[in-house]
């Protein structure tokens, strides 16, 4: 078992005091990614290492969220995939489905702000209706009650029925065929081999799953094409940045380019908190222009905070994007000379339980208070670790997936640590 070891320090009762809070200029390190000409690739990026993983965008048509208690199914809307709910019949109309009148049907796309609200859930009426199916609280099954027509990345059309999800087993059952019923496929997809990823893709032309994402803990943001929504509700394709579900963002606009008073503002955990409109197209000079007065602060999966400022967007000709970044806050105080204890959190990310192990550097006679908070600082649970005890484990099965904080303290020493609940 791998443990994440963090150093603590004298934080008082404040959560994660930023290292460079104030108006002083923050040195920015230049970096860049390339999506290739025509944005044929999307790029997954990690702030702490600068590592990037590039994958081709059009390798999958739909994608299933890998968590057991999720109903989210995406379409690859950045690669021209479009979904319609069949309006003329329920699942009993499978054999007779046709596309007559499809131009008048409302197309559905992924919610740009919520990973859990994929295109298949856009007609959801609220629990237990999840859009494509109905949840049974006794069996934890979601039974499909709707038919769909989908336009794939190759511009062909299929009829599609998500038959059910067996949530305890984490298996989807679905069927699809050409609109005339030819080439029928009845498949099941076991998501368990891919629970280290947020989604597993599926290619309806090859009839195979597509492992297109890096592991969930290895990236913070990714550069891609996706469908956004105009103020009047019209969807339209954009090129921008989407966030790992455990990432938190603060956006400031308009501000001085050297702005650094970021601490008091609330965090934004939505899918497109960074988004696409940090740039605009200058129709006079026919070039993209990056907003000089827009800056982001991003809290990564370890709890460190980075300043992010875009500096150049080259457009589809090259797909090159330039930006500057700087770490402005750390999750833990890293000066070993002033530390009173170290803390190990494991596993991290966690699913069922999170364990806190304290090394008190020879001061085992101390007791410790431990508090579990959400990323907004709201207390979820608290408890104590008596003197002489070094490990405590808490059940976190009921927590909503995402990022959380554990505050560990003894006397005047308090420190905050970040973990991810899957």
N, C-alpha and C positions, 0 to 999 in steps of 0.2 A: 504494500500500500504506500503510495506517495503522499507525503505530508507537505503542506505549504507552511514554511516557517517564516514568521514575521517578527520584527523587532518593535517593542513598544517604547513609550516614553511619557513625558509629563505634558499631557494635553489638557490638564484641568478637566472642566466639564464641557468643553466645546468639542464638536464632532469635526475631526479632520481639518484643523486649521491650515489654510493654504500657505505654502512656503513663500510665495511672492505677492501676497495681497497688498494692493496699493496701486499707485499710479506710475511706478517705475517701469521703464521699458524692459520687456522680457526678450532675451535673445532668442531668435527663431532659427531653427535648423531647416534648411531647404530640403524638400523631397519631391518626388513626382511618381506618377503611375502612367501607364499607357493602356488604353482600351483597344488599341490598334485602329487602323482606318475603317470607318463605318461602324465603330463601336462593336466589333465582332466578339470582343471578349469583355468579361467583367472581372474586376480585380478586388480580391479580399485583402484587407490591410490590417496590420497590428501595430499600434502606436509604440509599444515598449521596445520592440525589436526592429521595426521598419520592414518586417517580412511581408511579402505579398505573394498571393497565389492567383494566377490568371487562369480562367476557364472559359471555354466557348459558351456563349449565351444560348444558342439555339439547339442544344442537345436534348432538351426535354420539353414536353407539352404541359403536363400537370405535375404537381408535387404534393406529397402527403406529409403533414407534420408528424414527427416521429414519437411524440409524447403520447402515452396511453390515453390520458384524459383530455385529448385535443380533438376537435372536429374540423380543423382547418385544412382545406385543400386549395392550393394556389393554381393559377394558370400562368404560363410564361407570357404575360401580357407585354413585356418589353420586346418580345420576339414575334409580335403580331398574332398571338393566340387570342381568340375571342370566344366567349361563352354566352349561351342563351338558355334560359329555362324554357322548356317546351310548354307553351301556354294552352294547348288544346286537349291535353289528357294527362292523367296521372300515370303511374307505372304500368297500368293495364293497357296503355296505348303503345307499348313498345313495338309491336309488329307493324302497326299502321302509321308510325311516325313519318312525317314528311316535312319539308322546309317551305311549303307554300306560305307566303306572307312573312318570311323571315325578316324582310326589310323593315317591317313595322314592329318587330320585337325589340325589347330593350336589351342591349348588350350588357354583360356584367364583367367587371374587372376586380382585381384585388383591391381591398381598402388600402390606400397609400399610407395610412397611419397605424395600422394594426395587423400584426402578423397572424393573429388568431381569426381574422375576418377575411379569409380568402374569397375568391370570386364565387365559389360554390355556396358560400354562406350569405351572399348579398341580399337574398330574399328572406332571410331568417325573420321569424316573428317573435323571437325571444324564447328562452328556456320553456319547454323542452324541444322547441322547433329550431333546428340549426340550419335551416335553409334547404340543404339537400336531404335531410332526414330528421327523424324524431327520436329523441333519447328516451330510453326506458330505465327508470331509476332502480328497478329491481334487478335487471340483468346487466345493466351498463352497456347495452347494445344501442347503436344508432341504426335505425332501419330506414333505408332510402325510400322516399315517397315522391320523388320528382324525376323527370327525364330531362336531359340536356342535349343541345346541339353544340358542337365545338368545332371551331376552325383551327387547324393545327399549324405548326410552324411552316409546313410545306404548302399551306393554303388549301388543303383538302378538308372535307367536312366528315364528321362522324356523329352518330348518335351515341349517347353515353348514359349509363345508369350506375350510380354508386349504390350498390345493393345493400351493403351494411358495413358497419365497423364493429368488430368484437373488441371492445376497449380493454377488457382484462387480458386478452391474448395479444392485443396490439396488432390486429390483422384487419386489413381492408379487403372487401370483396366487391368486385365491379365487373361490368360487362360493357362492351362497345362493338360497333359494327359500322360499315358504310351505311349511308342513309337508306339505301335500298335493301338493307339487311344482309348483304354479302360480306364475306370475310368476318364472321362473328368471332368474338373473343370473350371468354369467361375466365377471369383471373382472380387470384388473391395475392396480396402483397403483405408479407410479414415485415413490420417496421423494426423489429427488435435488433437486427444486425446493424442498424444505422442510428441508434439512439444517441450516439456521440455527435450526430449532426442535427440541425434543427429540422430540415426537410430532406426527404428522399424523392428524387424526380422519377418520372416515368415517360418513356417515349412510346406513343401510341402508333408509330409507324413500324418500329422494330419489335414492339410488344415486350420491352425489357425495362427494368429499373435503371436509373441513371444516378450514380453517386457523384453529384456535381459540386457539393459543398465541402470545404475543409471542415475539420472538427470544430465544434462550436466554441471551444476555449482558445482557438488559435487565431481568431480574427475579431476585430472591433467594429469595423465599418467595411462596406464594399461599394465600389463604383460600378454603376450599371445603368441600363435603360429600364424604365418602368412606366406605368400609366399613372399620371397625376390627375387632379381634378381642378378645372377652372372655377372661379367664384360662382358661376351660374350652374355648376354641376356637370358641365361637359368634360368627359375624360379626354386626355390628350397625352401623347408620349413625350417623355422628358429623359434627359441624361443627368444623373445626379448621384447622390450618396444615400444609402440606406444603412440602418444600424443593426448590429447584433441585438437580440432582445434583452441582453443584460447590460446594455450601454445607456448612459444618461448624458444629455446634451443641454447646454445653455447657448442661446443665440442672442447676439446683441447687434442691433442695427437701428438707426445710424449712430456710430460712435467714432471717436478719433481713432485712427489706425493703431495707436499705441495703447488703447484702452486696456486696463487690466483690473478694474474693480468689479470682478465677476462674482464674488462670493455670495452676496445677499440674494441673488435671483433664484427662482425655483428651477429644478431640473425637469427636463422633458424626456420621457421614455418612449415616445412614439417611433414608429418604424422609419419615418422620413423627417426626423427632427432636424437633420442637416439639409436634406432635400436637394433641390436643383436651382433655386432662384438666388444663389450667391453670384450669379452671372446673368447677363442679358445680351441680346443680339442687337448690335448697332446697325440699323438699316442704312444709315448714311454711308458708313465706311465698310459695311459688309464684313464685320468682324465681331467676335464675342468679346465682351468687356466684363471683367470681374469687379464686383463692388469693393472698392477700397475701404469702405466704412462698415464692413460686416465682418464679425469675428465670432468664432465658436469656442466653447470650452467643452471638452469631452471627458467624461469619467470612464476609464476602461474597466475591464473585468477584474483587475487586481485592486481597484479603488484609487489608482493614480489619476490625476487630472491633467489634461493636455490642452494647451492653447492651439487652435487650428485656424489658419487664415489662408484662403485660396489666393493665388497670385497670377495664374494664367490658365485659360481654357482654350485649346487650339481648335476644337470642333472636330467634325467627322473626318477631315482630311488626314489627320494623324491619330486622333483619339488621345492626345497627350494632355495631362492635367498636372499643374504644378501647385505646390502649397508649402507653407512653413508650419512647423510645429515646435512646441516647447513644453516640457513638463513643468507645471506650476504648483503641483501639490502631490504629496505622497500619502499613501494609505497609512503608513506607520512612521514614527520618528526613528531615524536610522542611525543615531549616534550611540554606539555601544557603551560609551563611557557614562552616559546618563540613563541607561536602561535599568529598570527594576525587574523585568521579567520578559521572557519571550513566549509567544503563543503560537501553537500549531493548530491549524484548522484542517480537518480531513473527514471525508473526502471533499474536495472542492474542484469542480462543481459537485453538489450533493443532490440526492433524490429523496431518500427516506429519513436519514438522520445526519446531523452535523455534530462532530465531536470537537471539543475545545480542550487542548492539553497545555498546561502551564509549566514552564521551567522557571522557578523562582530564584535561581542563582544562589542556592543555599539558604533562602528565606522561606522554608516550607511551613513556618508557623503562621503565615499570613492567611487570611481569608480573602475571597475575591467576589465581587459582584459582577454578574454577566447580564447584559440586556440585549435583546434581539429587537431590531428596528427595521422598518422599511426605509427606502431611499429618501423619503420625505422627512425622516426623523421621528415617525410615529412609533410609539412603543408597542410591540406585539407581545413580548414575554420577558420576564426577568427572573433571576434566581441567584443563589449564592453557591460558592464553592468553599466548603468549610476548610479550616486549617488542616493541613496534612493530606488533603485530597488534591490530586493534580489533574484529573480528567473528569469531564462531564459530557454526556451525550444527550441531545434533544431530538425528539421526533419532529420532523418538518414536513411530513407527508401532505398535510392539509394546506401548506403554503402555496400560493399562486406562483408559477414559475417566474423567475426574474432575479434581480439583484437585491441583496439584503446586507445589513450592517450588524456586526456583533461588537458591543462595547464591553471591554474588560477593564476592571478597575480595582485598585487596592489603595486605601489611604488617599493621598493626593495624586496618585498616578492612574491615569485613564488613557486608554488607547482604543482606536476603532479599526476594525478589520472588515473586509468585504468578502462575501461569498455569493456564489450563483446557485440558485435552486432550479433544477430541471423539472 
